[in-house]
Amino acid sequence: MLNLIAPKLCCFLSGIHRLKQSMPKRKAGKMAKSYDPIAPVAEEISDEACLLCFDEFQVTDIADAMILKQLFENLFLHGVVVVATSNRPPEDLYKNGLQRVNFVPFIAVLQKYCQTLRLDSGIDYRKQNRPSAGKLYFLSSEPDAEATLDKMFDELAFKQNDITRPRVLNVHNRKVRLNKACGTIADCTFEELCDRPLGASDYLEISRLFDTVFIRNIPLLTLNKKTQARRLITLVDALYEHKVRVVILAEHLLEDIFVHDGDHSHDESHILMDDLGLKRVRAGSLPLQ
């Protein structure tokens, strides 16, 4: 019988980091060969599954980038088969990332063990309208937009066995505070979710705990907000993967939410477009991918 694991890469690597932390620590002061937790972790995974499938394989975190080569090399040596979808070919993974030179050997491992097939259908299903879900994207310029979201939240919260209050999430021993939540409903601002130094692990925890997330006050995203734009992409991707309903209040239409202002170098704008998956001929839209 074929054993299959099919997580998001960020979910999978969060589990890897937890396994690493649970492994025995090397003793201080010992000059002997340091204990390597990656090989036994890979062996444990290969005992459980012979096929790993990843949807939207992307690397955005330096801690993930540093372990991928050794982890996957060990998985392949144990006969594990990997199937993954990605918005980028292997050679563009972690493009412009911190210390990418240390990540490049992993690309060679992927190219050695995996075959690349182009399957782009041209359809982004996350942006497909679902009439049964009602209106979920609002413009701040619309009359009573804030009041409409308030009413939506109150109606959903009324069905919860809870009171509206702040929530503090524990993510890898860090405290992440959300100012307004009720049961499985979270009412957040863009500043709260994307201006703070949050990452995939935080967004995955939010996706696990809530089935509806309001994101208010998304501003126009320029190169000055490139870090926040990347966080927004990671957030929406995590929410989409976990089938969380997202209600958005933004200053601009989705297709106009990212613009290239003229105050930055040509090269820098191209780097950001590559990082965000934007086509250089049409940098006026921010695909939520």
Long-range contacts (C-beta under 8 A, 24 or more apart in sequence): 2-50, 2-51, 3-48, 3-49, 3-50, 3-51, 4-49, 4-51, 4-52, 4-53, 5-45, 5-48, 5-49, 5-51, 5-52, 5-53, 6-52, 6-53, 6-54, 6-55, 7-54, 8-54, 8-55, 8-56, 8-204, 8-238, 8-241, 9-54, 9-56, 9-57, 9-58, 9-59, 9-64, 9-84, 10-60, 10-61, 10-64, 10-200, 10-201, 10-204, 10-234, 10-238, 11-204, 12-52, 12-54, 13-61, 13-64, 13-67, 14-200, 14-201, 14-204, 16-41, 16-67, 16-71, 17-63, 17-172, 18-172, 19-44, 20-67, 36-70, 38-67, 38-70, 38-71, 38-74, 39-70, 39-74, 41-71, 42-71, 42-74, 42-75, 42-78, 43-74, 43-78, 45-75, 45-80, 46-75, 46-78, 46-79, 46-80, 49-80, 50-79, 50-80, 50-81, 51-80, 51-81, 51-82, 51-83, 52-80, 52-81, 52-82, 52-83, 53-82, 53-83, 53-84, 54-82, 54-83, 54-84, 54-85, 55-84, 55-85, 55-241, 56-85, 56-86, 56-87, 56-237, 56-241, 56-289, 57-84, 57-85, 57-86, 57-93, 58-86, 58-87, 58-88, 58-93, 59-93, 59-94, 59-97, 59-103, 60-94, 60-97, 60-199, 60-200, 60-230, 60-234, 61-199, 61-200, 62-97, 62-98, 62-99, 65-94, 65-97, 65-98, 65-99, 65-100, 65-102, 65-103, 65-106, 66-99, 66-102, 66-103, 68-103, 68-106, 69-103, 69-105, 69-106, 69-109, 72-106, 72-109, 72-110, 72-113, 73-109, 76-109, 76-113, 82-113, 82-114, 84-114, 85-119, 87-277, 87-289, 88-277, 89-116, 90-114, 90-116, 92-274, 95-274, 95-275, 96-271, 96-274, 96-275, 124-287, 124-288, 124-289, 126-236, 126-240, 126-288, 126-289, 127-254, 127-287, 127-288, 133-245, 136-245, 136-246, 136-247, 136-248, 137-247, 137-248, 137-250, 137-254, 138-247, 138-248, 138-249, 138-250, 139-249, 139-250, 139-251, 139-252, 139-253, 140-217, 140-249, 140-250, 140-251, 141-251, 145-249, 146-216, 146-249, 149-187, 149-214, 149-216, 149-247, 149-249, 152-214, 152-247, 153-182, 153-185, 153-187, 153-214, 156-182, 156-185, 156-212, 157-182, 157-183, 157-185, 160-184, 160-185, 167-209, 169-202, 169-205, 169-206, 169-209, 171-201, 171-202, 171-205, 172-201, 176-202, 176-205, 178-206, 181-210, 184-209, 184-210, 184-211, 184-212, 185-210, 185-211, 185-212, 185-213, 185-214, 186-210, 186-212, 186-213, 186-214, 187-214, 187-216, 188-213, 188-214, 188-215, 188-216, 189-215, 189-216, 189-217, 190-215, 190-216, 190-217, 190-218, 190-219, 190-228, 190-232, 191-217, 193-231, 193-232, 193-235, 194-228, 194-231, 194-232, 194-235, 195-228, 198-231, 199-231, 199-234, 200-234, 200-238, 203-234, 203-235, 203-238, 203-239, 204-238, 204-242, 206-235, 206-238, 206-239, 207-238, 207-239, 207-241, 207-242, 207-244, 208-242, 210-244, 211-243, 211-244, 211-245, 212-244, 212-245, 212-246, 212-247, 213-239, 213-244, 213-245, 213-246, 213-247, 214-246, 214-247, 214-248, 214-249, 215-246, 215-247, 215-248, 215-249, 216-248, 216-249, 217-249, 217-250, 217-251, 218-248, 218-249, 218-250, 218-251, 218-257, 219-250, 219-251, 220-251, 220-252, 220-257, 220-258, 220-259, 221-257, 221-258, 221-259, 221-286, 222-258, 222-259, 222-260, 222-261, 223-260, 223-261, 223-263, 223-264, 223-268, 223-269, 223-272, 224-261, 224-263, 226-272, 226-275, 226-276, 229-258, 229-272, 229-276, 229-286, 230-275, 230-276, 232-286, 232-288, 233-276, 233-286, 233-288, 233-289, 236-288, 237-288, 237-289, 240-288, 254-285, 254-286, 254-288, 255-284, 255-285, 256-284, 256-285, 257-285, 257-286, 258-283, 258-284, 258-285, 258-286, 259-283, 259-284, 260-284
